[in-house]
Every structure is written in C-alpha cells, then in structure tokens.
Amino acid sequence: MDASSREQGRVDYLRLSITDRCNLRCTYCMPPEGVKARAHGEILSYEELAAFARVAADVGITKVRITGGEPLVRLGCADFVGMLSRTSGIDDISITTNGVLLPKFAADLAAAGLKRVNISLDSLDPERFKRITRGGRLDDTLAGLDAAFSAGFAPVKINTLLLPGVEEELDAFVALTREFDVHVRFIEFMPLDRRVAGDDELGGEGRLVAAGDLLRRLMQQYVLIAHDGPYGHGPAQYWKVAGARGTIGFIAGVSEHFCETCNRLRLTADGRLRTCLFSGREIDVRPLLGDPAILRGAIETAVAGKTYDRCSEALANDRSMSQIGG
C-alpha cells in the first residue's frame, strides 16, 4: 500500500460479505422474488474468507465488518467471528444485521469476540415496516435490538434509510434515543440498481430525502447538541437531543458525498474485491487465496487504483446491494 493511498483514504476497513441470502425482501434491496442465490460452491468458505482477512491485515486492514445479505442466515457465523478475532492485526469486528436472528445468536457472537452491531431498522411503524420489508415483523427486529443490549454489544447502532415517509416517524426515533443508549443513523438512499424495484412499489423512493432537510426539521422541534458520536468508522455526523441517552446521526452519501475520505474495501461473498460501492470494477481473488504473496500484491494494486471519486468510475455497478454486502 503506497504512502499516498494511506494518506488520502486511510484504507483500513474491510466489509466482508459472507452470504448473498437474506430472510427479508426489502424493496430497496432486491426484487420481490429475491436475488438468485449463488450455489454453495460459489460462495467462499469461512476458511477462505479468513485467509483473505489475514493477508488484508498484513497490508493495513484493522477493522472488519461482517455483512450479507443477512449474515446470520449463514450457519456458523459466530465461529467465523472467532476466526477473525484470532487474526493478528484485526482489532475491531462488527456486524450489520436486520436483527431478526439476534435473539438466537447474540450471546454466541459476543462470546466469540463480536463487540459492535448495526441493526437495519427503516421504520418503527409495524405496517410501514411490513411494506418496506415485504412481510417482515417489526417485533422480530425489536427483539433483536433487545438481544443486542442483553449481549453487551456497544455501541448499538440503528441504520435507517431516508425513504419517503420517514419524516413522519421522527418523534418515534427520537423517543428511542431517549429510552435507550442507541445511535440512530439516518442514511440517504443510494440507488445502486434501479432495476431492484420501481418507484411505484417503493412509494416514490426515487425522490431523495436529503439528510440536511431532515436535520433542519429536527432542529425546529428539538434542542440538538452536536456530538462526537459513538466509536465507529463511518462518515456520520451526530447530534444528541437534550436529555437523551443515545444520539441521532446523519450520513449524507448522496447530497454531500464523502468519497475523498473513504477508508473501505469490500469483498463479496463470491470472492470479488471492490474498492467502490458504486463501481462495477472487481478483482476475482478466489484463485489467489492459496498464495498470500500474490494476493497481497492484488490487494495493494486495488488500493493504489482506488479513485476516491465514484463519479469518475467508468464501469457501472451491475449488482444489487445484497450481492455486494453494503
């Protein structure tokens, strides 16, 4: 990894997808029938994923977030967390989940070395949640939130996409931060693939709900105090409602994109290394996993070619979010 890349992007964070399968069918993520899952043999084994992580750690990766699809639908996720926790150089392991399976697995994940969890929760209204997830139950995800607290994860963050209608739920999310030490992050919707669903089904999702507009609306209703926010590695800007235990954060990836500060690499479940969420450029690293020296060179080459500007990426992304790992 050359000095200029380290200085510009501080590439030290790997998002590691372990599956393209999911137990929900969120409108913004996949079509109603789901994305055709890859065969078992096409998905990297945990041993292969761990081998990649070891080499990535050698070239500067210190933080790993496990993603999917929904990572907890893959058996043995806690065992994989244990493999990562024993990897020299990796000092932070986290997971992004829809929370549905956390009541079953949270204790095992914590025992294996998982410290932090992000839970995707786009609505606190049961009917709206059901529509967005195409049949999901809000109570299942809220039970996952309870399980995260019981397991001792800290911080616990909630990822909420800024979809039309979220403006009507601001009071409910603020109330959540008052009751719990939880960090709600409102994230601008980034349409990677408009083929996932049409605007009619998404309720006009093509209309951008800007983070700045929502923040101004909150400021009219509440006393907000700028806050450093919880430990983490993302671009969120945080605020605390006076008297609240948790925080409200905003990630304005569309209206105020932050490519120049990107510190991430992504590995898809089928072994493709990506340096940009929005780009179609991928490196198939599966054939390289048996040779750490060659794999290291491939990772260093990928980082050196990272553009830090998604608008300059000539090759368009052709995967859905569930296939990339977010």
Backbone torsions as a table, in degrees:
resi	resn	phi	psi	omega
1	MET	NA	119.5	-174.7
2	ASP	-78.3	163.9	-173.6
3	ALA	-63.6	-37.0	-177.4
4	SER	-65.5	-37.6	178.5
5	SER	-66.4	-42.3	179.6
6	ARG	-62.0	-40.5	-176.1
7	GLU	-70.1	-41.1	-175.3
8	GLN	-76.1	-52.8	-170.8
9	GLY	-108.5	-10.5	-178.1
10	ARG	45.6	57.8	-174.7
11	VAL	-73.7	98.6	-176.9
12	ASP	-137.0	14.6	-169.6
13	TYR	-132.5	124.0	-179.0
14	LEU	-116.6	125.8	171.9
15	ARG	-97.8	116.6	-169.3
16	LEU	-113.9	107.0	-179.8
17	SER	-83.8	131.1	-179.3
18	ILE	-108.4	-5.8	177.7
19	THR	-163.0	154.3	173.1
20	ASP	-105.4	6.9	-179.1
21	ARG	-92.1	155.2	179.6
22	CYS	-149.5	152.3	178.3
23	ASN	-96.1	4.1	171.3
24	LEU	-124.4	170.1	-178.2
25	ARG	-133.2	58.2	-173.7
26	CYS	-58.1	138.2	-173.5
27	THR	-59.7	-33.7	-175.9
28	TYR	-85.0	-5.8	-171.5
29	CYS	-109.9	-34.5	-175.4
30	MET	-157.6	161.6	178.0
31	PRO	-71.0	167.3	-175.5
32	PRO	-55.4	-37.0	-178.8
33	GLU	-80.8	-1.4	-177.1
34	GLY	84.3	172.2	175.5
35	VAL	-92.4	135.5	-179.3
36	LYS	-56.5	116.5	-177.2
37	ALA	-71.3	143.7	176.4
38	ARG	-74.5	151.2	179.1
39	ALA	-64.3	155.8	-177.5
40	HIS	-53.2	-41.0	-177.6
41	GLY	-69.3	-16.0	179.2
42	GLU	-85.6	-15.6	-177.2
43	ILE	-91.9	137.0	179.1
44	LEU	-61.9	139.4	174.2
45	SER	-71.8	164.1	176.4
46	TYR	-60.7	-36.1	178.7
47	GLU	-64.4	-38.8	178.2
48	GLU	-68.6	-41.7	178.0
49	LEU	-62.5	-41.5	178.8
50	ALA	-66.5	-36.1	177.8
51	ALA	-63.6	-40.8	176.4
52	PHE	-63.6	-44.3	-178.5
53	ALA	-60.9	-37.5	179.5
54	ARG	-62.6	-43.8	179.8
55	VAL	-70.8	-39.7	177.9
56	ALA	-60.0	-39.1	178.0
57	ALA	-63.0	-33.7	179.1
58	ASP	-65.4	-24.4	-178.8
59	VAL	-107.5	17.6	169.6
60	GLY	117.5	-5.8	177.7
61	ILE	-74.6	124.9	178.5
62	THR	-118.9	-13.7	-174.8
63	LYS	-126.8	134.0	179.3
64	VAL	-128.7	129.1	172.0
65	ARG	-112.5	127.0	178.6
66	ILE	-87.2	128.4	-177.1
67	THR	-132.9	-176.9	175.8
68	GLY	-137.3	-141.0	21.5
69	GLY	25.6	-151.8	173.9
70	GLU	-102.6	108.2	-171.9
71	PRO	-60.6	-28.8	-175.1
72	LEU	-78.3	-4.6	173.9
73	VAL	-79.4	-13.8	177.2
74	ARG	-88.4	124.5	-178.8
75	LEU	-62.1	142.4	175.4
76	GLY	85.3	15.4	-177.9
77	CYS	-59.7	-40.3	-180.0
78	ALA	-63.6	-38.1	177.0
79	ASP	-62.4	-38.0	178.7
80	PHE	-67.5	-38.5	174.5
81	VAL	-56.6	-42.0	177.8
82	GLY	-61.4	-39.3	177.5
83	MET	-61.6	-43.6	179.7
84	LEU	-66.8	-38.4	-177.6
85	SER	-65.9	-20.4	177.8
86	ARG	-95.2	7.3	-178.9
87	THR	-89.1	119.9	-179.1
88	SER	-60.9	131.4	177.8
89	GLY	100.4	-22.9	178.3
90	ILE	-92.3	113.7	-174.7
91	ASP	-113.9	4.3	-179.8
92	ASP	-148.6	122.5	179.7
93	ILE	-126.7	129.1	-179.5
94	SER	-138.1	175.0	-178.8
95	ILE	-144.2	147.1	169.9
96	THR	-111.9	128.1	-174.1
97	THR	-145.4	158.6	172.8
98	ASN	-83.4	-2.4	172.2
99	GLY	86.6	-14.0	-172.6
100	VAL	-59.8	-37.5	-176.2
101	LEU	-98.9	3.6	179.8
102	LEU	-62.4	-38.0	178.1
103	PRO	-56.1	-30.3	-178.7
104	LYS	-82.0	-35.0	-168.0
105	PHE	-116.5	-8.9	-172.0
106	ALA	-57.7	-44.5	-177.6
107	ALA	-63.2	-42.4	179.3
108	ASP	-66.5	-38.6	178.7
109	LEU	-63.9	-42.9	179.1
110	ALA	-64.4	-42.1	179.9
111	ALA	-64.4	-29.9	-179.1
112	ALA	-79.8	-13.7	176.9
113	GLY	122.4	2.8	177.2
114	LEU	-71.7	133.6	-177.5
115	LYS	-109.6	-34.7	-169.5
116	ARG	-129.8	153.3	179.6
117	VAL	-144.1	139.5	170.8
118	ASN	-112.1	130.2	-179.2
119	ILE	-114.1	125.0	177.9
120	SER	-78.2	121.5	-177.0
121	LEU	-149.6	100.1	-171.0
122	ASP	-92.8	-8.2	179.1
123	SER	-159.2	145.4	173.6
124	LEU	-104.0	7.5	174.5
125	ASP	-98.4	120.7	-173.8
126	PRO	-54.8	-41.4	-177.2
127	GLU	-72.6	-40.5	178.4
128	ARG	-66.9	-40.8	176.9
129	PHE	-59.0	-43.9	179.9
130	LYS	-62.1	-39.0	-179.6
131	ARG	-68.8	-45.5	-177.5
132	ILE	-63.6	-39.7	-176.1
133	THR	-91.2	-0.1	-176.4
134	ARG	54.5	58.2	172.2
135	GLY	113.3	-2.9	-179.3
136	GLY	-70.0	159.4	179.9
137	ARG	-109.7	123.8	179.0
138	LEU	-56.5	-39.6	-177.9
139	ASP	-59.7	-32.1	179.6
140	ASP	-66.3	-42.6	179.2
141	THR	-71.5	-37.4	177.1
142	LEU	-65.2	-33.9	174.3
143	ALA	-64.8	-35.4	175.4
144	GLY	-65.0	-37.0	176.8
145	LEU	-63.4	-44.4	177.0
146	ASP	-60.3	-41.8	-179.7
147	ALA	-63.9	-35.5	178.4
148	ALA	-63.5	-42.5	177.5
149	PHE	-66.3	-42.9	-178.6
150	SER	-63.1	-32.6	-179.3
151	ALA	-78.2	-11.2	177.7
152	GLY	87.5	15.2	177.5
153	PHE	-65.3	140.7	178.5
154	ALA	-159.1	128.9	-2.3
155	PRO	-78.2	159.8	169.3
156	VAL	-103.7	122.5	-178.9
157	LYS	-116.2	148.7	174.3
158	ILE	-114.4	128.5	176.4
159	ASN	-99.6	118.3	-178.3
160	THR	-122.7	114.7	178.5
161	LEU	-71.0	141.7	178.3
162	LEU	-82.5	78.5	176.1
163	LEU	-96.6	151.3	177.8
164	PRO	-52.3	133.2	-177.4
165	GLY	106.7	-19.1	-179.2
166	VAL	-65.4	-25.2	179.2
167	GLU	-58.2	-30.6	-178.3
168	GLU	-76.4	-9.0	-175.6
169	GLU	-110.5	10.4	-176.5
170	LEU	-57.9	-43.9	-178.6
171	ASP	-60.3	-38.4	-178.7
172	ALA	-67.1	-41.1	179.0
173	PHE	-70.1	-38.1	176.0
174	VAL	-62.1	-41.4	178.8
175	ALA	-60.6	-35.2	178.4
176	LEU	-62.7	-41.3	179.7
177	THR	-72.0	-22.9	176.7
178	ARG	-75.5	-35.6	-176.1
179	GLU	-83.8	-34.5	-174.2
180	PHE	-126.1	156.2	173.1
181	ASP	-83.1	71.0	-175.8
182	VAL	-126.0	151.0	-173.4
183	HIS	-119.0	103.6	-178.4
184	VAL	-87.7	122.6	179.2
185	ARG	-114.4	118.0	175.1
186	PHE	-85.8	123.0	-170.9
187	ILE	-118.3	124.8	177.3
188	GLU	-61.6	135.0	-179.8
189	PHE	-67.1	126.0	-180.0
190	MET	-112.0	102.7	-175.2
191	PRO	-75.7	94.6	178.4
192	LEU	-72.2	-35.4	-173.3
193	ASP	-146.8	102.0	-176.5
194	ARG	-69.8	-5.9	177.3
195	ARG	-77.9	-11.8	-177.9
196	VAL	-59.3	-46.1	178.2
197	ALA	-161.9	153.7	179.9
198	GLY	-85.1	164.4	-178.5
199	ASP	-61.1	-30.6	-179.6
200	ASP	-63.0	-46.1	-178.9
201	GLU	-68.7	-34.4	-176.7
202	LEU	-82.9	0.8	178.9
203	GLY	73.2	37.6	179.9
204	GLY	79.5	30.7	-174.9
205	GLU	-63.8	-16.5	177.1
206	GLY	-62.8	-19.6	177.0
207	ARG	-78.9	122.1	-180.0
208	LEU	-71.8	126.4	168.1
209	VAL	-95.3	106.6	-172.6
210	ALA	-78.9	139.4	179.5
211	ALA	-59.2	-39.6	-178.8
212	GLY	-62.6	-37.0	178.8
213	ASP	-65.7	-41.4	-179.9
214	LEU	-68.1	-38.7	178.4
215	LEU	-62.7	-43.6	178.9
216	ARG	-62.7	-36.9	178.0
217	ARG	-65.2	-41.5	177.5
218	LEU	-63.2	-39.7	-178.5
219	MET	-65.4	-25.9	177.2
220	GLN	-75.3	-21.7	-174.6
221	GLN	-104.6	-26.4	-172.2
222	TYR	-135.1	159.0	169.9
223	VAL	-85.0	114.9	-177.9
224	LEU	-108.5	138.5	179.0
225	ILE	-118.6	125.5	177.6
226	ALA	-57.8	140.4	-172.7
227	HIS	-139.3	147.3	177.5
228	ASP	-68.7	-22.3	179.8
229	GLY	81.7	177.3	-178.5
230	PRO	-79.3	169.6	174.3
231	TYR	-59.6	137.5	178.6
232	GLY	174.7	-176.3	-172.1
233	HIS	-131.8	21.6	-177.2
234	GLY	-107.7	-178.2	-174.8
235	PRO	-94.5	15.2	-175.2
236	ALA	-66.5	145.3	170.7
237	GLN	-108.0	128.7	-169.0
238	TYR	-111.2	151.1	175.3
239	TRP	-138.4	152.8	176.5
240	LYS	-121.0	128.9	172.2
241	VAL	-72.6	134.1	-176.6
242	ALA	-49.3	124.3	178.1
243	GLY	88.3	-5.7	-177.5
244	ALA	-79.8	153.6	176.4
245	ARG	-83.0	-35.8	-178.2
246	GLY	-104.6	-165.1	-176.6
247	THR	-131.8	166.2	171.4
248	ILE	-115.6	128.9	179.7
249	GLY	-123.1	160.2	179.4
250	PHE	-132.9	132.8	175.5
251	ILE	-120.0	105.7	-173.9
252	ALA	-99.2	67.2	-174.5
253	GLY	-73.1	-12.3	179.9
254	VAL	-105.8	-53.3	-175.6
255	SER	-74.3	-26.8	180.0
256	GLU	-139.6	64.9	-170.5
257	HIS	-64.3	152.1	-168.8
258	PHE	-124.7	39.4	-176.6
259	CYS	-56.1	-36.5	-173.1
260	GLU	-66.5	-17.0	179.6
261	THR	-106.7	10.3	-177.4
262	CYS	-61.5	133.7	179.8
263	ASN	-122.2	24.0	-166.5
264	ARG	-116.3	146.2	161.3
265	LEU	-118.9	156.5	177.3
266	ARG	-131.3	136.8	172.2
267	LEU	-118.6	121.8	179.6
268	THR	-76.6	163.1	-176.4
269	ALA	-63.5	-23.1	178.9
270	ASP	-97.6	13.9	168.6
271	GLY	90.7	26.2	176.9
272	ARG	-103.4	125.9	179.0
273	LEU	-89.9	129.0	-178.5
274	ARG	-126.8	140.1	177.2
275	THR	-103.0	-8.1	-178.7
276	CYS	-145.5	130.8	179.9
277	LEU	-59.7	-32.6	-172.9
278	PHE	-92.9	-6.7	-175.3
279	SER	-96.9	150.8	174.1
280	GLY	-89.0	0.4	-179.7
281	ARG	-72.8	127.4	179.5
282	GLU	-139.7	151.8	172.9
283	ILE	-118.2	123.2	177.9
284	ASP	-78.4	105.2	-175.9
285	VAL	-97.1	-4.3	-178.2
286	ARG	-56.4	-43.9	179.9
287	PRO	-66.3	-12.3	-175.5
288	LEU	-97.4	-6.0	-171.2
289	LEU	-65.7	-21.4	179.2
290	GLY	-83.5	-6.0	-179.1
291	ASP	-129.8	93.1	-175.5
292	PRO	-56.1	-34.8	-178.2
293	ALA	-66.7	-44.4	179.2
294	ILE	-68.1	-40.6	178.6
295	LEU	-62.4	-42.5	178.2
296	ARG	-58.9	-43.6	178.6
297	GLY	-61.4	-38.5	179.6
298	ALA	-66.3	-41.1	178.8
299	ILE	-65.3	-44.2	179.7
300	GLU	-62.9	-38.2	177.8
301	THR	-65.6	-41.1	179.0
302	ALA	-62.2	-45.2	-179.4
303	VAL	-64.6	-41.4	179.9
304	ALA	-62.8	-29.4	-179.9
305	GLY	-92.8	3.3	179.9
306	LYS	-64.4	129.8	-170.8
307	THR	-86.8	-25.1	-174.8
308	TYR	57.1	29.1	178.3
309	ASP	-160.0	97.4	-175.6
310	ARG	-62.9	-24.6	-179.5
311	CYS	-69.7	-19.2	-179.6
312	SER	-91.5	-2.5	-179.7
313	GLU	-74.8	117.0	-174.8
314	ALA	-79.2	-30.8	-176.2
315	LEU	-93.5	117.0	-175.4
316	ALA	-72.5	147.4	176.5
317	ASN	-67.7	136.8	178.2
318	ASP	-124.3	21.1	178.7
319	ARG	-118.0	152.9	173.4
320	SER	-80.0	166.4	-178.7
321	MET	-60.3	-38.8	-178.2
322	SER	-64.8	-26.3	-179.6
323	GLN	-84.0	-19.1	-178.6
324	ILE	-92.6	-40.9	-177.2
325	GLY	107.1	8.4	174.5
326	GLY	74.3	NA	NA
